[in-house]
Each structure stands twice: as structure tokens, then as C-alpha cells.
């Protein structure tokens, strides 16, 4: 496709969908040619159902995605989404570095306003999909502003770039019903068909006991009959790897221990720590959930926040990554503790799980895991969507985009 003349020949001879007779590919610059070719392919794909296989081979390169928010670095594993992301934005400089180094997004903006300005001023190409990540935490006074601006971006992308589909991923820790309801009502009046999908990560085979909400929208103009979109969930829970499968064994060493296990605290007369039963809302015993066995609390901090004090069962899933900070300096920080045995001494000790072990539990590549495990990038992990769930979401969006253009309007 980088060769204008060869692509023109492909378009005219193979597809049988020649460009306008007044268009001269020999003298046209690349951007003008691609814009004209894109429009021809779209019209051709919708003109006859028998053309769909030809359009799939020649037209997939012109699909485009715009995204707001890196949020831990989605794994764009679906081969159909490779090199489709043409622009992205994130307020966080570390997130933008991930976008550039690992996701290779050609245009990266540091504010939503700059992304909006680019969308509003650039109407020479189409954009099929807009992906946005809601922030983990936002002052209540800014929540409505955030939703209003997302609606503004979507509406402008529809007007300027013929946006077809959007998804807003809302982490479990962020949801203000009246603000999102106003957003939904506004877009429904603008002929968008919306649906809210609960995405339980473990249902897709991920090892993180958490969830997010995927707010999906498709414009009524895309097809003759438009139905609300849904994320297809496997009928039965998939086998999820437990915490134990992601443990780095050299860390199970006495030098990293912070305490004896609950069963041996009294036996060895630990004067600094005490174990207490976990709060009822964090106790899960099903194999497809995380399981907090007990909280390990420093005696001087009794009665303080329990955040960062849980000791979790290695044979179950990872608990949600905490988005809170604690002024009490908890034993395990933002993470949690696990038990390990020292066979030679016949004791069971407790240590903090390492950031790298937690990141590995998300199923990311080694390269991305190493980046996210750095202290400067750890704050990007809580809103991240684990590998399998991310892949399913992106596959769903790709299927939707391809289905729209393979079905005559």
C-alpha cells in the first residue's frame, strides 16, 4: 500500500472498483490518493455482499482507532488491530512513554483537549473506533466534566471522521451513575445505540479477581438495523492460573520475610505483629476468586485501615490491585502478603508479594511486565485490563468494525 501505483492497479483490476475518472494517481500525492482510495473501498464494500472478501483483503489497512488513556498498556494482541491506532492521549507522562515505546502510536497528546483539537481539525481520514478509559479516581466536581468532554469527543469524531463504534472502559472503583446516565442520554439523542457490559476478568481466564464495565456504542447509520452491542463471555468459567503459578521462587527466602504465619505467631512470640480475621467483604473461597486468609497488622497500628495488610491464599486468584494509599504505612503497601515454607526450619513465614509477580499475574509480555513493575510505573497497574480480557475486548471491537463494513447498509 506504500506504492501508490501498485495499489491503484490492485484497486482497479482486482476489485473492479476504479477511482473517479478525473483522479490521476500518477500526479496525486500519497495522502490525497489514500483518502480517495479509502472512500472508494467503503462504497464498494457496501454496494454488493459478494465484494466483502475483496474489501477484507484490500481495505483493512485503512481502519483506524483513536484511544484516550494508556491504563497499564493494553495488549493489542488481535492481529487485525496492528498499526490501527493512529492517535492517543494520556495525562500521565509515564503512560505516554509506554504508548510510544511499546504501542508505537504515531500521534500522542498530553491532554484530552489536544486530542479533541486534532480530531476537530483533521477530517481527511475516517476513524472506526474510539476507545476511552475512565480514570480510577476523580474529584466529584470533575466527574460530570469528564463525561461531558467524552461526549464532545465522540460527537466530533462522528461528524469529522465518521466514527462508527466507541467503548468506554470503566474500572470497578470509578462509577457515578447520574453522570454516566446523562452522557448516555445525550448520545442516544445523537443516534447512538448504547449497551453496558460487565466484564469479569476471571470469566475470560485471567488471574485477577476484578472487573470493569464496558460501555459500548454503535451509530445507527452504520447498518439498516442496529442492535445493542455485547461482549461475548465464555459459557463456563475458564481455567485461571492461581497466584502460585506466578511466584518467583528465589523470593521465597527468609531475607524477605516480615513475620511468621498466623499459626506460628504465638509459638514464636512475635511482639510486633498480630493476625486478625479479614473483613467479610474480602473473604472469597471459590476457586475463581481471591481468598484473604487473615490480616497481618502491626500492633502499633491496631484499629487503623486494613489496606495493605491482607495475607492471601496462593492457590487462589490475585485480589484487585489497591487504588488507595494509606497514611499508616501498611506492611504490604499497595499489595498483599503470601505465605511460604522454609523446610529446613519447619516454619511458615510471610512476605510481601513483589510488584513483578503481581504484574505477571495480568498475563502481559515480559517486556511490558518489566516496564510496569518499575516504581515509576506501578501507578499505571490498578486500571489495567488483564491480557485475556483485553484480547477479547479488542477482538469484539474488530469483529464489530469488520461486520459493519462487510454488511450492506
Secondary structure, DSSP 8 states (H G I E B T S, - for coil): ---HHHHHHIIIIIS-----TT--TTTS-HHHHHHHHHHHHHHHHHH-GGGHHHHHHHHGGG--EEEE--TTT----SGGGTT-EEEEE-S-HHHHHHHHHTS--S-EESSHHHHHHHHHH--SS---EEEEE--S---HHHHHHHHHHHHHHHHHHHHHH---EEEEEEETT---HHHHHHHHHHHHHTTEEEEEEEEEGGGGT-SEE-EEEEEEEEEGGGSSS---------SS------GGGG--GGGSSGGGEEEE-GGGTTTTT-SSEEEE---GGG---STTS--EEEEEEEGGGTTS--TT-EEE-TTS-EE-------TT--TTTTS-EEEEEETTTTEEEEEE--HHHHHHHTT--HHHHHHHTSTTTGGGTTT---HHHHHHHHHHHHHHHHHHHHS--
